[in-house]
């Protein structure tokens, strides 16, 4: 049995890529000093997120080449660690002139996997094209999947990754507090509670390890809720930053934990996909 040490970052990022890389390098160094093998940075760690989800965004993040120098720089910082991070990916022929809200998993050897955010809240579709798939991939710390922020509100997304063999799922977010009825204590905000519920539910229903990074502090008109965490296959939070910036670090023997959770009541094994869709109506009924 071999434990993997995971870290999820609650951290703010900005438009200035040089400043972002200073912050990434410091976080990678801290994670390495704590024996971390997989570090999850938030959505939009390279270049910052949208300054608002309500109306036009005039100062969008820099659009980066998915094989360009910034991704290579991230990989060089990662070294022997798996690092995941979000960024604004330059659009392609199918994006209608818009970029993608993307994330990447890297080590010093290069890119291990990619994901484009599929589900888009509020007015995000005015700034980004949507992705169209969820796929797991192999890494030095096992088979993992990735998603971005609002993707985790859809049970089908995490289930698709679990069915594809992911035993760890990394979710990278820029999840804000409520805009219309913000609680005076950030940890008690309804959107902070929803963030935590989604994390725990997705881990439990798929019996997987869940690593959740999020932006912290303020950006544009948003207050980000932090609450980075590592969740075990039973939905229990092993480590969290709470509403503050920092690293949530926990060690888990992934195979042992997942196998134990699924030993008797395996949610994947006991699924009945034939019962979930609409049934055809018999003739004459």
C-alpha beads as a LAMMPS data file, in Angstrom:
LAMMPS data file: protein, C-alpha beads

285 atoms
284 bonds

1 atom types
1 bond types

-500.0 500.0 xlo xhi
-500.0 500.0 ylo yhi
-500.0 500.0 zlo zhi

Masses

1 110.0

Atoms # bond

1 1 1 0.000 0.000 0.000
2 1 1 1.351 3.387 -1.046
3 1 1 -0.164 6.714 -0.023
4 1 1 -0.289 9.703 -2.366
5 1 1 -0.003 13.167 -0.897
6 1 1 -2.416 15.654 -2.463
7 1 1 -2.574 19.419 -2.102
8 1 1 -5.413 21.716 -3.156
9 1 1 -4.694 25.432 -3.309
10 1 1 -6.971 28.278 -2.278
11 1 1 -5.214 31.212 -3.895
12 1 1 -5.838 34.375 -5.878
13 1 1 -4.433 35.099 -9.324
14 1 1 -4.311 38.188 -11.532
15 1 1 -4.024 39.318 -15.164
16 1 1 -0.247 39.736 -14.980
17 1 1 1.237 36.381 -16.014
18 1 1 4.635 37.161 -14.499
19 1 1 3.017 37.789 -11.128
20 1 1 0.966 34.619 -11.507
21 1 1 4.104 32.575 -12.145
22 1 1 5.722 34.078 -9.037
23 1 1 2.706 32.861 -7.055
24 1 1 2.663 29.453 -8.757
25 1 1 6.374 28.959 -8.098
26 1 1 5.940 29.789 -4.398
27 1 1 2.999 27.391 -4.075
28 1 1 4.830 24.615 -5.905
29 1 1 7.834 25.121 -3.608
30 1 1 5.653 24.940 -0.502
31 1 1 3.896 21.826 -1.794
32 1 1 7.212 20.173 -2.605
33 1 1 8.509 20.914 0.900
34 1 1 5.471 19.074 2.280
35 1 1 5.993 15.989 0.129
36 1 1 3.096 16.665 -2.224
37 1 1 2.841 14.481 -5.323
38 1 1 -0.214 16.119 -6.913
39 1 1 -0.876 19.841 -6.560
40 1 1 -4.153 21.323 -7.798
41 1 1 -4.096 25.043 -8.562
42 1 1 -7.390 26.856 -9.220
43 1 1 -9.318 27.637 -12.371
44 1 1 -7.722 30.529 -14.270
45 1 1 -4.471 30.345 -12.320
46 1 1 -2.618 31.673 -15.357
47 1 1 -4.069 35.068 -16.170
48 1 1 -6.981 35.270 -13.740
49 1 1 -10.700 34.662 -14.200
50 1 1 -13.388 36.974 -15.588
51 1 1 -13.828 40.167 -13.596
52 1 1 -17.612 39.747 -13.687
53 1 1 -20.263 37.244 -14.728
54 1 1 -22.842 40.010 -15.150
55 1 1 -22.390 41.903 -18.397
56 1 1 -19.551 42.541 -20.820
57 1 1 -15.997 41.826 -19.676
58 1 1 -13.610 44.304 -21.264
59 1 1 -10.433 43.009 -19.624
60 1 1 -10.494 39.314 -20.455
61 1 1 -7.599 37.041 -19.521
62 1 1 -4.674 36.486 -21.904
63 1 1 -5.318 33.739 -24.445
64 1 1 -2.593 31.115 -24.246
65 1 1 -1.415 28.507 -26.721
66 1 1 -2.124 25.064 -25.204
67 1 1 1.362 23.986 -26.318
68 1 1 2.975 27.369 -25.788
69 1 1 5.698 28.744 -23.526
70 1 1 3.439 29.308 -20.515
71 1 1 2.415 25.641 -20.368
72 1 1 6.051 24.577 -20.810
73 1 1 7.013 26.947 -17.993
74 1 1 4.372 25.401 -15.745
75 1 1 5.711 21.941 -16.562
76 1 1 9.262 22.998 -15.732
77 1 1 8.092 24.258 -12.332
78 1 1 6.221 21.001 -11.703
79 1 1 9.282 18.782 -12.113
80 1 1 8.488 15.378 -10.634
81 1 1 5.171 16.605 -9.189
82 1 1 1.834 16.415 -11.024
83 1 1 0.469 19.969 -11.201
84 1 1 -2.951 20.932 -12.522
85 1 1 -3.882 24.522 -13.349
86 1 1 -6.530 26.480 -15.181
87 1 1 -5.904 28.983 -17.970
88 1 1 -7.598 30.725 -20.902
89 1 1 -6.879 28.638 -24.009
90 1 1 -6.738 30.380 -27.380
91 1 1 -9.676 29.388 -29.556
92 1 1 -9.582 27.124 -32.574
93 1 1 -11.606 26.669 -35.759
94 1 1 -14.556 25.325 -33.811
95 1 1 -14.776 27.975 -31.090
96 1 1 -16.442 30.795 -33.006
97 1 1 -13.654 33.231 -32.202
98 1 1 -13.896 32.646 -28.450
99 1 1 -11.250 31.101 -26.209
100 1 1 -11.844 28.075 -23.979
101 1 1 -11.829 27.995 -20.200
102 1 1 -9.311 25.177 -19.899
103 1 1 -7.051 23.312 -17.525
104 1 1 -4.002 21.155 -17.935
105 1 1 -2.141 18.508 -15.941
106 1 1 1.638 18.521 -16.293
107 1 1 4.873 17.132 -14.944
108 1 1 8.393 18.091 -15.949
109 1 1 8.024 15.610 -18.802
110 1 1 5.179 17.581 -20.364
111 1 1 1.396 17.510 -20.636
112 1 1 -0.470 14.527 -19.191
113 1 1 -4.053 15.608 -19.816
114 1 1 -6.335 18.489 -20.723
115 1 1 -9.925 19.589 -20.143
116 1 1 -12.125 22.361 -21.506
117 1 1 -14.933 23.530 -19.216
118 1 1 -18.223 22.116 -20.456
119 1 1 -20.885 23.774 -18.288
120 1 1 -21.097 27.561 -18.338
121 1 1 -22.895 29.600 -15.648
122 1 1 -24.630 32.935 -16.116
123 1 1 -22.940 34.942 -18.910
124 1 1 -19.737 32.922 -19.159
125 1 1 -20.736 31.757 -22.653
126 1 1 -20.225 35.334 -23.853
127 1 1 -16.527 35.038 -23.009
128 1 1 -15.702 31.359 -23.576
129 1 1 -16.603 28.542 -25.938
130 1 1 -17.711 25.326 -24.232
131 1 1 -15.883 22.026 -24.143
132 1 1 -17.698 18.842 -25.080
133 1 1 -16.272 15.880 -23.154
134 1 1 -14.934 14.381 -19.941
135 1 1 -12.056 11.909 -20.181
136 1 1 -9.759 10.290 -17.628
137 1 1 -6.031 9.842 -18.205
138 1 1 -3.050 8.123 -16.604
139 1 1 -0.501 9.952 -14.458
140 1 1 2.362 9.003 -12.126
141 1 1 -0.168 9.121 -9.240
142 1 1 -2.765 6.956 -10.960
143 1 1 -5.672 7.487 -13.317
144 1 1 -7.327 10.867 -12.777
145 1 1 -9.919 13.144 -14.321
146 1 1 -10.322 16.915 -14.294
147 1 1 -13.177 19.383 -14.391
148 1 1 -13.674 23.097 -13.893
149 1 1 -15.916 24.819 -11.359
150 1 1 -19.580 24.634 -12.496
151 1 1 -18.908 21.247 -14.114
152 1 1 -19.125 19.740 -10.628
153 1 1 -22.745 20.816 -10.227
154 1 1 -23.656 18.120 -12.765
155 1 1 -23.438 14.552 -11.376
156 1 1 -23.042 13.164 -14.879
157 1 1 -19.647 14.862 -15.255
158 1 1 -17.979 13.145 -12.307
159 1 1 -19.756 9.883 -13.106
160 1 1 -18.379 9.949 -16.665
161 1 1 -14.850 10.268 -15.273
162 1 1 -15.377 7.501 -12.709
163 1 1 -16.767 5.167 -15.374
164 1 1 -13.680 5.989 -17.456
165 1 1 -11.518 4.683 -14.631
166 1 1 -10.607 7.852 -12.725
167 1 1 -9.988 7.103 -9.059
168 1 1 -9.060 10.695 -8.325
169 1 1 -10.857 13.724 -9.737
170 1 1 -9.404 17.228 -9.562
171 1 1 -11.834 20.137 -9.746
172 1 1 -10.407 23.620 -10.285
173 1 1 -12.690 26.562 -9.535
174 1 1 -13.127 30.313 -9.292
175 1 1 -16.271 29.901 -7.201
176 1 1 -17.688 33.118 -5.720
177 1 1 -19.883 33.896 -2.755
178 1 1 -23.480 34.920 -3.313
179 1 1 -23.825 38.220 -5.140
180 1 1 -27.388 38.964 -4.073
181 1 1 -27.514 37.816 -0.445
182 1 1 -23.947 37.430 0.800
183 1 1 -23.536 36.183 4.353
184 1 1 -21.508 38.384 6.731
185 1 1 -19.329 35.333 7.520
186 1 1 -17.884 33.913 4.295
187 1 1 -17.844 30.312 5.506
188 1 1 -21.589 30.557 6.129
189 1 1 -22.453 31.967 2.706
190 1 1 -24.973 29.831 0.810
191 1 1 -22.688 29.545 -2.193
192 1 1 -19.794 28.472 0.043
193 1 1 -22.043 25.760 1.488
194 1 1 -23.024 24.627 -2.009
195 1 1 -19.374 24.478 -3.016
196 1 1 -18.685 22.112 -0.115
197 1 1 -21.789 20.009 -0.741
198 1 1 -20.893 19.460 -4.390
199 1 1 -17.358 18.399 -3.437
200 1 1 -18.510 15.901 -0.846
201 1 1 -21.399 14.530 -2.892
202 1 1 -19.320 13.914 -6.024
203 1 1 -16.704 12.036 -3.989
204 1 1 -19.275 9.927 -2.155
205 1 1 -21.541 9.020 -5.037
206 1 1 -18.596 7.866 -7.156
207 1 1 -16.464 6.555 -4.264
208 1 1 -13.384 8.416 -5.443
209 1 1 -10.789 10.795 -4.028
210 1 1 -11.764 14.395 -4.762
211 1 1 -9.253 17.261 -4.878
212 1 1 -10.871 20.694 -5.030
213 1 1 -8.883 23.902 -5.640
214 1 1 -10.472 27.339 -5.680
215 1 1 -9.546 30.969 -6.046
216 1 1 -9.480 33.016 -2.823
217 1 1 -9.797 36.699 -2.036
218 1 1 -11.462 39.144 -4.434
219 1 1 -11.290 39.589 -8.190
220 1 1 -13.327 42.168 -10.089
221 1 1 -16.768 42.258 -8.462
222 1 1 -16.452 38.779 -6.975
223 1 1 -15.570 37.507 -3.513
224 1 1 -14.129 34.002 -3.924
225 1 1 -14.930 31.459 -1.219
226 1 1 -11.597 29.599 -0.960
227 1 1 -12.475 26.286 0.749
228 1 1 -9.886 24.182 -1.083
229 1 1 -10.069 20.609 0.150
230 1 1 -9.257 16.925 -0.216
231 1 1 -12.209 14.548 0.199
232 1 1 -12.078 10.778 0.665
233 1 1 -14.275 8.200 -1.157
234 1 1 -16.752 8.287 1.732
235 1 1 -17.353 12.013 1.309
236 1 1 -15.347 12.956 4.396
237 1 1 -13.179 16.069 4.232
238 1 1 -9.591 15.103 5.038
239 1 1 -8.148 18.611 4.818
240 1 1 -9.505 22.069 4.002
241 1 1 -8.304 25.658 3.962
242 1 1 -11.676 27.000 5.032
243 1 1 -12.335 30.465 3.567
244 1 1 -8.670 31.464 3.824
245 1 1 -5.903 31.214 1.244
246 1 1 -3.515 28.320 1.693
247 1 1 -2.960 24.643 0.937
248 1 1 -5.152 21.740 2.013
249 1 1 -2.817 18.738 2.218
250 1 1 -3.742 15.107 2.860
251 1 1 -2.226 11.706 2.143
252 1 1 -4.432 8.893 0.850
253 1 1 -3.735 5.368 -0.331
254 1 1 -6.050 5.852 -3.284
255 1 1 -6.440 2.245 -4.393
256 1 1 -6.937 0.995 -0.848
257 1 1 -9.452 3.730 -0.027
258 1 1 -11.442 3.318 -3.245
259 1 1 -11.414 -0.476 -3.046
260 1 1 -12.580 -0.369 0.566
261 1 1 -15.412 2.050 -0.253
262 1 1 -16.587 -0.160 -3.119
263 1 1 -16.019 -3.543 -1.494
264 1 1 -19.630 -4.257 -0.558
265 1 1 -21.733 -1.407 -1.917
266 1 1 -20.113 -0.389 -5.190
267 1 1 -22.039 2.456 -6.779
268 1 1 -20.483 1.864 -10.185
269 1 1 -21.104 -1.891 -10.122
270 1 1 -24.683 -1.538 -8.905
271 1 1 -25.775 1.072 -11.449
272 1 1 -28.782 0.283 -13.648
273 1 1 -28.296 2.517 -16.696
274 1 1 -31.177 0.813 -18.509
275 1 1 -33.577 2.199 -15.891
276 1 1 -32.494 5.829 -16.069
277 1 1 -33.686 6.923 -19.499
278 1 1 -37.234 7.453 -20.781
279 1 1 -39.058 4.278 -21.721
280 1 1 -40.705 3.949 -25.135
281 1 1 -44.475 4.058 -24.991
282 1 1 -46.041 0.827 -26.253
283 1 1 -48.339 1.093 -29.263
284 1 1 -51.968 1.613 -28.318
285 1 1 -51.193 2.899 -24.805

Bonds

1 1 1 2
2 1 2 3
3 1 3 4
4 1 4 5
5 1 5 6
6 1 6 7
7 1 7 8
8 1 8 9
9 1 9 10
10 1 10 11
11 1 11 12
12 1 12 13
13 1 13 14
14 1 14 15
15 1 15 16
16 1 16 17
17 1 17 18
18 1 18 19
19 1 19 20
20 1 20 21
21 1 21 22
22 1 22 23
23 1 23 24
24 1 24 25
25 1 25 26
26 1 26 27
27 1 27 28
28 1 28 29
29 1 29 30
30 1 30 31
31 1 31 32
32 1 32 33
33 1 33 34
34 1 34 35
35 1 35 36
36 1 36 37
37 1 37 38
38 1 38 39
39 1 39 40
40 1 40 41
41 1 41 42
42 1 42 43
43 1 43 44
44 1 44 45
45 1 45 46
46 1 46 47
47 1 47 48
48 1 48 49
49 1 49 50
50 1 50 51
51 1 51 52
52 1 52 53
53 1 53 54
54 1 54 55
55 1 55 56
56 1 56 57
57 1 57 58
58 1 58 59
59 1 59 60
60 1 60 61
61 1 61 62
62 1 62 63
63 1 63 64
64 1 64 65
65 1 65 66
66 1 66 67
67 1 67 68
68 1 68 69
69 1 69 70
70 1 70 71
71 1 71 72
72 1 72 73
73 1 73 74
74 1 74 75
75 1 75 76
76 1 76 77
77 1 77 78
78 1 78 79
79 1 79 80
80 1 80 81
81 1 81 82
82 1 82 83
83 1 83 84
84 1 84 85
85 1 85 86
86 1 86 87
87 1 87 88
88 1 88 89
89 1 89 90
90 1 90 91
91 1 91 92
92 1 92 93
93 1 93 94
94 1 94 95
95 1 95 96
96 1 96 97
97 1 97 98
98 1 98 99
99 1 99 100
100 1 100 101
101 1 101 102
102 1 102 103
103 1 103 104
104 1 104 105
105 1 105 106
106 1 106 107
107 1 107 108
108 1 108 109
109 1 109 110
110 1 110 111
111 1 111 112
112 1 112 113
113 1 113 114
114 1 114 115
115 1 115 116
116 1 116 117
117 1 117 118
118 1 118 119
119 1 119 120
120 1 120 121
121 1 121 122
122 1 122 123
123 1 123 124
124 1 124 125
125 1 125 126
126 1 126 127
127 1 127 128
128 1 128 129
129 1 129 130
130 1 130 131
131 1 131 132
132 1 132 133
133 1 133 134
134 1 134 135
135 1 135 136
136 1 136 137
137 1 137 138
138 1 138 139
139 1 139 140
140 1 140 141
141 1 141 142
142 1 142 143
143 1 143 144
144 1 144 145
145 1 145 146
146 1 146 147
147 1 147 148
148 1 148 149
149 1 149 150
150 1 150 151
151 1 151 152
152 1 152 153
153 1 153 154
154 1 154 155
155 1 155 156
156 1 156 157
157 1 157 158
158 1 158 159
159 1 159 160
160 1 160 161
161 1 161 162
162 1 162 163
163 1 163 164
164 1 164 165
165 1 165 166
166 1 166 167
167 1 167 168
168 1 168 169
169 1 169 170
170 1 170 171
171 1 171 172
172 1 172 173
173 1 173 174
174 1 174 175
175 1 175 176
176 1 176 177
177 1 177 178
178 1 178 179
179 1 179 180
180 1 180 181
181 1 181 182
182 1 182 183
183 1 183 184
184 1 184 185
185 1 185 186
186 1 186 187
187 1 187 188
188 1 188 189
189 1 189 190
190 1 190 191
191 1 191 192
192 1 192 193
193 1 193 194
194 1 194 195
195 1 195 196
196 1 196 197
197 1 197 198
198 1 198 199
199 1 199 200
200 1 200 201
201 1 201 202
202 1 202 203
203 1 203 204
204 1 204 205
205 1 205 206
206 1 206 207
207 1 207 208
208 1 208 209
209 1 209 210
210 1 210 211
211 1 211 212
212 1 212 213
213 1 213 214
214 1 214 215
215 1 215 216
216 1 216 217
217 1 217 218
218 1 218 219
219 1 219 220
220 1 220 221
221 1 221 222
222 1 222 223
223 1 223 224
224 1 224 225
225 1 225 226
226 1 226 227
227 1 227 228
228 1 228 229
229 1 229 230
230 1 230 231
231 1 231 232
232 1 232 233
233 1 233 234
234 1 234 235
235 1 235 236
236 1 236 237
237 1 237 238
238 1 238 239
239 1 239 240
240 1 240 241
241 1 241 242
242 1 242 243
243 1 243 244
244 1 244 245
245 1 245 246
246 1 246 247
247 1 247 248
248 1 248 249
249 1 249 250
250 1 250 251
251 1 251 252
252 1 252 253
253 1 253 254
254 1 254 255
255 1 255 256
256 1 256 257
257 1 257 258
258 1 258 259
259 1 259 260
260 1 260 261
261 1 261 262
262 1 262 263
263 1 263 264
264 1 264 265
265 1 265 266
266 1 266 267
267 1 267 268
268 1 268 269
269 1 269 270
270 1 270 271
271 1 271 272
272 1 272 273
273 1 273 274
274 1 274 275
275 1 275 276
276 1 276 277
277 1 277 278
278 1 278 279
279 1 279 280
280 1 280 281
281 1 281 282
282 1 282 283
283 1 283 284
284 1 284 285
